[in-house]
Amino acid sequence: MPNQRDIARLLGISQGAVSLALRSDRSISADLCKRVQTVAKKLNYRPNPYVSSLMSQIRVSRRPSTNGVIALVVDHYPEDEWRRHESYRVYFDGVVKRAEQLGYHIECFFLLAPGMTASRIDRILQARGIRGLILAPPYFGNRRLNMRWSHYACVGTGYAWEQQQFDRVAHDHDQNAVLAFQNLRIRDYLRIGLVLPAFYVEGRGTRWLDGFLLCQHGIPEEQRLPPFIGSPEENSFADFKKWHAKWRPDALLTLYGHEMKWLEALHLRVPQDIGLACLIRPLDSFFAGIDDRYAEIGGAAVELTASKIGFNHYGIPQYPRLLLIDGQWIDGKSVRRRRRHS
């Protein structure tokens, strides 16, 4: 079976150059990479999977130098507002913790900072030789950002509002909605209503509604409630009052639990009159619901970025991958206790 030494002999170059060229490393010219890969194809060269696995592990686990940096780019919020958001604080802590374990330092770039643009960030990263880049949540994709993506091992976080180009790490919204629905059902809630802001329904890439509708498909028709689209932030109380009067849910499934003010206005007690569970449960709250494990999502984004650097996987992948992280149900006082069935 031909090996890299055979290719090197035919081309009159070193085996090390062949190894780099086969991975399309930037230190090797495009012309030489093409020549090496053409000869490898003619010789029917196949890498030894055991050797490749070992070398990949060495590259990934090798501790980078003290200036090994992964850039975290925040698109939608200014720095102070982004850091005040509870979910993003948890996510950032997970990013930093995993980066330190892998020997990296995280440096944040905020696109809404004064004088900052995507092109300027791109120039800074290029000048400093930073090759790892994570697009932080809320993730809107990359097509609006004028950056030379071929230079970066880049990972997106969450669901974007455009067709995807990058590998991403995200919550498993479908599964989280199913998990929350199932936990309400085993507490004998039969008429479960979903309340979602219009922002998260109108083509925004999120999947909570999908999971909820799947659950509705599996219950008796008389127990199926249409979702209510609106939120207290969208001033939808009058519409919610009509929806509630018509459908009489015995439990609500919401994002953060902000709908408590609506229930209080209707003189409904939680959980005595109606249960309430959150798809994104606020920390240290009395709500039951889903811990969306944002710290684990941040850590996984770092791991994927470091892996791409180790494998020399730069630029936009031909087949983007989506890594989904399951949430975890957390009991709370906003729902009744699970009954013991004999």
N, C-alpha and C positions, 0 to 999 in steps of 0.2 A: 504494500500500500504506500503511495507517495506521501512524503511528509514535507514540512516547511524547508528542510535542508535541500531537498530536491528542487524546490521552486527557487531558492536562493542561488543554487549552483547554475541553473539555467539562465537566470537574469544577471548573475555576477554581482549580487548584493548580499548583505548580511542576513542571517536568519532573523535577527531582531527587527530589521526593516520589513521583512516579509510579515512577521507577526503583527506589526503596527499597521501595515498596509491592508491586511485582511480585515482589520477592525475599522478601516477608514479613519485612522487617527489623523488629527490636524497637523501633526509634525511631518507627515508624509505628503508629498504633492499629489494632487488629484490625478495627474498623468501616471505617476508610478503606482498609485493604488489601483488604477484601472488595469495597468499591465500585469501587476501581481495577481489580481483577481481573475484576469483572463487566462493566465497560465494555470492557475489553480483549477479553473473549470475544465481546461483541456486535459489536465492530468487526472481529473476526477478526484481531486484532493478533498478529503473529509477530515475535519478536526477530530482528535481523540476526545470523546466526551468526558473521560475521567480527568485528563490533563486540563481540558478547558474548564471543567468545574473547579478544579483545584486552583488554577490561576485566577479565575473570577473571584473566588473566595478571598484569595490573597489581596487582590486589588481592592475589593470592597471593604475588607477588614483592616487594611493598612491604615494606621492612624495618620491623618493628614498633618501637615505642618501647623505651627501655631497660628498662622494667618489663613488657614483653611476656612473659607466663609461661604455660607449659603445665603443668598439674598431673599428676603421676604417682601414682596411687593403688594401694597395695599392700594386698591383702586378707588373705592367708593366713598370712603370717609376720611376726614382730616384726622390727624393722629390722636388728639385728645378725645374725640368722640368714639373712635374705634376702640381705644383702650378702656373706655368706660363701659362698653357693651360686655355683659357678663359672659356670653358664649365665646366671644372673641378673646377675652382674657384667659379663659380656660384653654382654648385652642393654642394661644401663644405660649402659655406655660408648658403645654405638651410638646410644642415645637422646640422650645429652648432646652427642655430636659433631655429629649432624645438626641438633639444635636450635640449637646455636651457629652453624652455617653458615646457618641460616634466620633468625637474629636473635632467637631465643627463649632463655629461661632455663627450666630444668626445676626444679620444686619438688616434693619427695616428701612424701606423706602416708601414714602407716602406720595402718591401722585398728586394729591390735592395740597401738598406743601407749597408755600410761595416759591415761584420760579421753577418748580419741578415739572418735568414732562417725561414721557416714556423715552423719548430720544436722549434726553440728558441722562436718565438712569442707565440706558444702554451704553452710553459713552463712559460713564463712571465704572460700570462693571467690566467693560472691555479694558479700560486702562489699568484696572486692578487685578485683572486675570481671574475674576470670579466666574465660575462655570456653572454653579448650581443655583437654581432660581425656583421659588415657590410663589404661585399666585394665591394670595390669602383670600379668605372669604370676607365679604360676599364676592363670589367669583363670577365675572361677566364674560369670560373668554379672553381672547388675545387679538382678535382681528382689528380692533380699534387702536391697538398699541403699536406704535412704530418702533419695533425692536428687531434686531437681527437674531431671530430665534435659532438659527442653525448653530449658534455659538454656545447654546445653553442646554444643560440637562434640566428640563423644566417640568414641573408638576402643578396642576391646578387643584384647588380645594373646593369641593362642593358642586353645586349644580349651576351651570351658566345659562345665560339667556340666548345663546347662539349655538349653532351646530359645533360639536367639539372637535378640537385638533390635538389636544394634549392628553397624556395619561392623567388621571384624576383620582383623588380619594374623597369619598363623600359618605354621608349618612345613608343608610338603607331605609329611605322614607316608606317604601311599600311595607317592609317587614315591621318597621316601628308602628305604623298605623294598625297593622294586623295584630301585633302584640298588645297594643293598648286596647283595641276592640275586644280581643279575647279575654283580657283581664277584667273588663267591665262585664262581659257576659257571664263569667264564672262567679261574679258577685250578684248575679240575678238581675242585672239591668237588661231590659228587653228592647226598649225604644231608645236607641242611642243616636244622637244627632251630632253631626260634624259641623263645626263653625270655623271657617277659614276666611282670612282677608282676601279680597279680590286680587290683590297683588300676587298672591301665591297660587292663583288658579289660572289666570289669563296668560297662558303660554310662558310661565316663568321657570319651567324645567323641574319643579318640585313634584313629588310623587305621593304625597299623603292621600290625596283624593283617590288615586288609583287603588291603594290598599284598602281604603274605607269601602269603596264600591265593590271590591272583591269580597269583602266580609258580608256586605249586604246581600250579595248573590246567594249566600249559603244559609240565610235565615228565612223564616216564613214571611210571605209578602206583606201581611198586615203589620209586621214589625219594622218594615223598611221605611226610613225617613229620608227625604231629599236633603242634601247638605244645604246649610245656610251660608251664603257668600256675603261676608261683611265683617266688620269689627268695630269696637268702640272708637278706634282712631279714625274710622271712616264715617262716623255719625250715622250708624245704621240702626239705632235703637227702635225706631218706629216700625221698621220692617221686621226686625227680630221679634218684637212683641207680637206682630201678626203671625209670623211663622210659628212661634211658640204656642200661641193660642190654637192654631190649627192642628199642629202635629203632636203636641203634648209629650215631649221627650222626657224620659226619666233619668237620662244622663247626657252630658255634653262632652264632646271630645274637641278640645281647642288647642291653639298653639301654646300660649303662655299663661292662660287663665285670666286675661284681662276682662273677660266676659262676666266676672264676678260682680262688677258694678251694674250690669244689666239685670242679673238675678236679684241683686239687692233692691233694685228699682221695682221689680215685680214681686217683692216681698217673699222670695223663695229662699229657703234655708239650705245650705250645703253642709253635710250631705243628707239632712233629714228629708227634704222635699225633692232634691235633685242631686245627682252626682256630677262631679266635674273632674276631668283628667286632662293633663297637658301632653302634647306631642313633643314639646321642648320644655321640660320641667325646670323652673327656676331653682337654683341651689338654695338649700336650707329653707324651703317653703313648706307650707302645710299641704300643698297639692300632691296628689298622686299623679303618676305619669311616667314619661320616658326620659331617662337620662341618656342624652344622645351621644355621650362619650366623646366630646369634642377634643379632650386631651389626647385620646388614642388616635383620633383622626389627624391631629397635628403631628404626633409621633410617626404615624404611618407615612405622612407626606414627606417627612425628613428621610425615613428609611428608603422610600422609593427614589427620592432624589439622589441620595448617596449611592444607591445601587446603580442608577443610570450613569453616574460619574464613573463608578468602578468598571462598568462595562463599556465605557466610551459611547454611550447612547445619547447623542446630542441632536438637537433639532426637533422638528415635528415628526412624530412616529407615523409610519404608514397605517398602522392599525391601532388607534388609541385604546387604552385599557381603562376600565373603571373599577376601582377597588372600593367595595362597600363595607362599612363598619356597622354591625348591628347595635341597636340601643339596648337598654336594660330597663325593665319595669321596676319602679320604686313605689312602694306603698305610701299612702298619705291619708290624712284625715278628711280629704275632700270626697272620698267615696266610702261606702259602707264596707264593713269587714266581709271577707270571703266566708260564706257559710259552709259549715261542715256537712257534707251530704253522706247519709248512711248508705 
